[in-house]
């Protein structure tokens, strides 16, 4: 085969290729086991708060609280994925989350004070970014080639979104049929299952850098990671676009439960509305993840703009079924995040991946939490439908700014070097 033919073969890969790797299969199965239960827990707690207070802002704040620890945990704990065994960190995160969610389930009653519930949720979610940073940093080691890494990243992103969609729908149903406590206990059990699968499938690997117990070293790693990220035009553009679009991405989910109540529908339709966005994003991630790296790069900006357009119609309060379709289309366009995630990781040296993933996740989580709070605040003062439209307009402003400052030549050269690697 000619060199050009070999490069073309390396540039294209499919889901079957990545699932042929046993370690990656283990990560995927563990992901499926835990993430759906996590979403069941979030919607269960949000419904508990909404029923207790009647406030769209406080219900949205429940989701925001689940993302705020990602900001703290990703920033402070992400660098650990460079200095400790990534397998060990994932197992530790599963243990802590199982214990914290189990305690949350014991306290979940309609008359329970909100602060302890939020604190336990915060503790559980604090270890999620550590798990995700270790997992994301491990994927290039497990799959090895850029083409496989982009497919694997797209698949994990699709599964993450599919698990969210399934969990949101099941969460609404489980709470209606049983209770929030049962839903939370199911979530705690999923972390136990994830631990067992990872312990069986994932091969131990030494840390990329020397281990340390010094907080000063971790802070220095974090500072160096920030400088590395911001000094590189390619990775800076990718990460900043993701941060800027986070508010628009989460706006529909933030007020979906309040929207269905405002139009007189059952709470279960709120789970369906949230799931429509996430299902669309899962479908789009599979589609984009199968493209060549260069094709993925070309799709980033058009898809970022396409996220916003269907959301603009929300302001006229269409029927729920029409809104399901519109939000699904917006979700499909969220697939622009796949190349942002995979290229940011691939363009980073192995010994710095944990800290860079941590910084990127921290910024995205902070903007996500802000998106929930701002959208919920607007919904309380205007309406859920109007708040989504306002945030969609803001997303168009962000996407336009990214288009005007996009380092096209630099990114194309960087992606070309990955394909030839």
C-alpha positions in Angstrom: 0.0 0.0 0.0 1.3 3.5 -0.8 2.2 6.0 1.9 -0.8 8.1 0.9 -3.1 5.0 1.2 -1.7 4.2 4.7 -2.3 7.8 5.8 -5.9 7.7 4.5 -6.5 4.4 6.4 -5.1 5.9 9.6 -7.3 9.0 9.1 -10.5 6.9 9.0 -11.7 4.5 11.7 -15.0 3.3 13.0 -16.7 2.4 16.3 -16.0 -1.3 15.7 -12.3 -0.6 15.6 -12.2 1.1 19.0 -14.5 -1.5 20.6 -12.1 -4.1 19.5 -9.7 -2.8 22.2 -10.6 -4.7 25.5 -9.5 -1.8 27.8 -11.6 0.7 25.9 -14.6 -1.7 26.1 -14.2 -1.8 29.8 -14.2 2.0 30.0 -17.4 2.1 27.8 -19.2 -0.5 29.9 -18.3 1.2 33.2 -19.5 4.6 31.7 -22.9 3.1 30.7 -23.2 1.6 34.1 -22.7 4.8 36.1 -23.8 7.8 34.0 -27.5 6.9 33.5 -27.9 6.5 37.2 -26.2 9.8 37.8 -28.8 11.6 35.7 -31.6 9.8 37.4 -30.3 11.2 40.7 -30.0 14.7 39.3 -33.6 14.9 38.0 -34.9 13.2 41.1 -33.3 15.9 43.3 -34.4 18.7 41.0 -38.0 17.4 41.1 -37.8 17.2 44.9 -36.6 20.8 45.1 -39.2 22.0 42.6 -42.1 20.4 44.5 -40.7 21.7 47.8 -40.2 25.4 46.6 -42.1 25.9 43.3 -39.1 27.9 42.1 -37.6 27.4 38.6 -34.4 29.1 39.8 -33.9 26.7 42.7 -34.7 23.7 40.5 -32.1 25.0 38.0 -29.8 25.6 40.9 -29.9 21.9 41.7 -28.4 21.1 38.3 -26.0 24.0 38.8 -24.8 22.6 42.1 -23.9 19.4 40.3 -21.6 21.3 38.0 -20.0 23.7 40.4 -17.9 20.9 41.9 -16.6 20.2 38.5 -15.1 23.7 38.4 -13.4 23.2 41.7 -12.5 19.5 41.2 -11.3 19.8 37.7 -9.1 22.7 38.5 -7.5 21.3 41.6 -7.7 17.6 41.0 -7.2 17.4 37.2 -3.4 17.7 37.5 -3.4 14.6 39.7 -4.1 12.6 36.5 -0.5 13.4 35.4 1.2 12.4 38.7 -0.8 9.4 39.9 -2.1 6.2 38.3 -5.1 7.1 36.3 -6.7 3.8 36.9 -6.3 4.2 40.7 -7.9 7.7 40.5 -10.9 6.4 38.6 -11.5 3.6 41.2 -11.1 6.1 44.1 -13.6 8.4 42.5 -16.2 5.6 42.2 -15.8 4.7 45.8 -16.3 8.3 47.1 -19.3 8.9 44.8 -21.0 5.7 45.9 -20.7 6.6 49.6 -21.8 10.2 49.1 -24.9 9.4 46.9 -25.8 6.6 49.3 -25.8 9.1 52.2 -27.8 11.6 50.0 -30.5 8.9 49.4 -30.9 8.3 53.2 -31.7 12.1 53.6 -33.9 12.6 50.6 -37.4 13.4 51.9 -39.8 16.2 50.9 -39.3 18.0 54.2 -35.5 17.6 54.3 -33.5 20.9 54.5 -32.0 21.8 51.1 -28.5 22.8 52.3 -27.4 19.3 53.5 -28.7 17.8 50.3 -26.7 20.3 48.2 -23.6 19.7 50.3 -23.7 15.9 49.7 -24.4 16.4 46.0 -21.4 18.8 45.9 -19.1 16.2 47.6 -20.2 13.5 45.2 -19.8 15.6 42.1 -16.4 16.9 43.3 -14.8 13.6 42.3 -16.5 13.4 38.9 -14.0 15.7 37.2 -11.1 13.7 38.7 -12.6 10.6 37.1 -13.2 12.2 33.8 -9.8 13.8 33.6 -8.2 10.5 34.3 -10.4 8.7 31.8 -9.9 11.3 29.0 -6.1 11.3 29.6 -6.1 7.5 29.4 -7.8 7.2 26.0 -4.8 8.2 23.9 -2.7 5.7 25.8 -5.3 3.0 25.2 -6.2 3.7 21.6 -2.8 5.1 20.5 -3.6 6.5 17.0 -5.3 9.9 16.4 -8.0 8.4 14.2 -9.0 5.9 16.9 -8.8 8.6 19.6 -11.2 10.9 17.7 -13.6 8.0 17.2 -13.3 6.9 20.8 -13.8 10.4 22.1 -16.9 10.7 19.9 -18.3 7.4 21.1 -17.7 8.3 24.8 -19.3 11.7 24.2 -22.3 10.0 22.5 -22.7 7.5 25.3 -22.4 10.2 27.9 -25.3 12.1 26.2 -27.4 8.9 25.6 -27.0 8.0 29.3 -28.1 11.5 30.2 -31.2 11.2 28.0 -32.1 7.8 29.3 -31.4 8.9 32.9 -33.5 12.0 32.6 -36.6 10.1 31.2 -36.1 7.3 33.7 -35.6 9.7 36.5 -38.9 11.4 36.0 -40.6 8.0 35.7 -38.8 6.4 38.7 -39.7 9.4 41.0 -43.4 9.3 39.9 -43.6 5.5 40.4 -41.5 5.2 43.5 -39.6 8.1 45.2 -36.5 10.3 45.0 -34.9 8.1 47.6 -35.1 5.0 45.4 -33.7 6.9 42.4 -30.7 8.0 44.5 -30.0 4.5 45.8 -30.0 3.2 42.2 -27.4 5.9 41.4 -25.1 4.8 44.3 -25.3 1.2 43.1 -24.2 2.2 39.6 -20.9 3.5 41.0 -20.2 0.1 42.6 -20.8 -1.6 39.3 -18.5 0.9 37.5 -15.7 0.2 40.1 -15.9 -3.6 39.6 -15.8 -3.3 35.8 -12.8 -0.9 35.8 -10.9 -3.0 38.3 -11.4 -6.0 36.0 -10.7 -4.5 32.6 -8.3 -1.5 33.0 -4.6 -2.2 33.0 -2.5 -0.4 35.6 -0.1 2.1 34.1 2.6 4.2 35.8 1.9 7.9 36.1 3.2 10.2 33.4 5.1 12.3 36.0 6.6 11.5 39.4 4.0 11.3 42.1 3.9 14.0 44.7 2.0 15.0 48.0 3.0 18.6 47.7 0.1 21.0 47.1 2.6 23.5 45.8 3.6 21.2 43.0 0.0 20.6 42.0 -0.7 24.3 42.0 2.4 24.8 39.9 1.3 22.1 37.4 -2.1 23.9 37.2 -0.4 27.3 36.5 1.9 25.7 33.9 -1.1 24.1 32.3 -2.9 27.4 32.0 0.1 29.1 30.5 0.5 26.2 28.0 -3.2 26.4 27.0 -3.4 30.1 26.6 -0.1 30.5 24.7 -1.2 28.1 22.0 -3.6 29.6 19.5 -5.1 26.3 18.4 -6.0 24.9 21.8 -6.9 28.3 23.1 -9.5 28.8 20.3 -11.0 25.3 20.8 -11.3 25.6 24.6 -12.7 29.2 24.6 -15.3 28.3 22.0 -16.5 25.5 24.2 -16.6 27.7 27.3 -18.5 30.5 25.5 -21.2 28.2 24.1 -21.8 26.4 27.4 -24.6 28.8 28.4 -26.5 28.2 25.2 -26.0 24.4 25.4 -27.6 24.0 28.8 -30.3 26.7 28.6 -33.1 24.3 27.4 -32.3 21.7 30.1 -32.2 24.4 32.8 -35.9 25.3 32.4 -37.4 22.3 30.8 -39.2 21.1 34.0 -40.4 24.7 34.6 -41.5 25.0 31.0 -43.8 22.0 31.0 -45.4 23.2 34.2 -45.9 26.6 32.7 -47.9 25.1 29.9 -49.9 22.7 32.0 -48.1 19.4 31.1 -47.0 16.5 33.3 -43.5 16.5 34.8 -42.6 13.5 32.7 -42.7 15.7 29.7 -39.9 17.8 31.2 -37.7 14.7 31.2 -38.6 14.1 27.6 -37.8 17.7 26.6 -34.4 17.5 28.3 -33.8 14.1 26.8 -34.5 15.4 23.3 -31.6 17.8 23.5 -29.2 15.2 24.8 -30.4 12.5 22.3 -29.8 14.9 19.5 -26.3 15.6 20.8 -25.6 11.8 21.0 -26.7 11.3 17.4 -24.6 14.2 16.2 -21.6 13.1 18.2 -21.7 9.7 16.4 -21.9 11.3 13.0 -19.1 13.8 13.6 -16.9 11.3 15.4 -16.8 9.2 12.3 -15.5 12.0 10.0 -11.8 12.5 9.3 -10.1 14.9 11.6 -10.0 17.6 8.8 -13.7 17.2 8.2 -14.4 17.5 11.9 -12.4 20.7 12.0 -14.5 22.2 9.1 -17.7 21.4 10.9 -16.9 23.2 14.2 -18.1 26.7 13.5 -21.1 25.9 11.4 -22.4 23.5 14.0 -21.8 26.0 16.8 -24.0 28.5 15.0 -26.6 25.8 14.3 -27.0 25.1 18.0 -28.6 28.5 18.5 -31.0 28.7 15.6 -33.7 26.2 16.6 -33.7 27.6 20.2 -34.8 31.0 18.9 -38.3 29.6 18.2 -38.8 28.6 21.9 -39.8 32.2 22.7 -43.2 31.8 20.9 -44.0 28.8 23.2 -44.8 26.1 20.6 -46.4 22.9 21.7 -44.2 20.5 23.6 -44.0 18.0 20.7 -42.8 20.6 18.3 -40.3 21.8 20.9 -39.0 18.3 21.3 -38.1 18.3 17.6 -36.5 21.8 17.7 -34.4 21.0 20.7 -33.4 17.7 19.2 -32.0 19.5 16.1 -30.1 21.9 18.4 -28.7 19.0 20.3 -27.4 17.4 17.0 -25.4 20.5 16.4 -23.7 20.2 19.8 -21.5 17.6 18.1 -19.1 20.5 17.5 -17.8 19.7 21.0 -16.4 16.3 19.8 -13.5 17.8 17.8 -13.0 20.4 20.5 -12.4 17.7 23.1 -10.4 15.3 21.0 -8.1 17.9 19.3 -7.4 19.6 22.7 -6.2 16.3 24.1 -4.3 15.1 21.1 -2.4 18.4 20.7 -1.2 18.1 24.3 1.8 16.0 25.5 1.0 13.0 27.6 2.5 14.4 30.8 0.3 17.5 30.6 -3.0 16.0 29.5 -4.5 15.7 33.0 -4.0 19.3 33.9 -5.2 20.6 30.5 -8.3 18.4 30.6 -8.9 19.6 34.1 -8.6 23.3 33.2 -10.9 22.9 30.1 -13.4 20.9 32.2 -13.3 23.5 35.0 -14.0 26.4 32.7 -16.8 24.5 30.9 -18.3 23.5 34.2 -18.2 27.0 35.5 -20.0 28.4 32.4 -22.5 25.5 32.5 -23.4 26.3 36.1 -23.7 30.0 35.2 -25.9 29.0 32.3 -28.3 27.1 34.6 -28.4 30.0 37.1 -28.8 32.8 34.5 -31.5 30.9 32.5 -33.4 30.0 35.7 -33.2 33.6 36.9 -34.5 34.9 33.6 -37.3 32.3 33.7 -38.5 33.4 37.1 -38.6 37.0 36.0 -40.0 36.5 32.5 -40.9 33.0 31.3 -39.0 29.8 30.7 -39.6 30.1 26.9 -38.3 33.7 26.7 -35.2 32.9 28.8 -34.1 30.2 26.3 -34.4 32.6 23.4 -32.3 35.3 25.1 -29.5 32.8 25.8 -29.7 31.5 22.2 -29.1 35.1 21.0 -26.1 35.3 23.3 -24.8 32.0 21.7 -24.9 33.6 18.3 -22.8 36.5 19.5 -20.2 34.0 20.9 -20.1 31.9 17.7 -19.7 35.1 15.6 -16.8 36.3 17.7 -15.2 32.9 17.3 -15.6 33.0 13.5 -13.9 36.4 13.4 -10.9 35.3 15.5 -10.6 31.6 14.4 -6.9 30.6 13.7 -7.9 28.6 10.6 -4.4 28.1 9.1 -2.8 27.2 12.4 -5.5 24.7 13.3 -5.4 23.1 9.8 -1.6 22.6 10.1 -1.9 21.1 13.6 -4.6 18.7 12.5 -2.7 17.8 9.4 0.3 16.9 11.6 -1.9 14.6 13.7 -3.1 12.8 10.6 0.5 12.3 9.4 1.6 11.1 12.8 
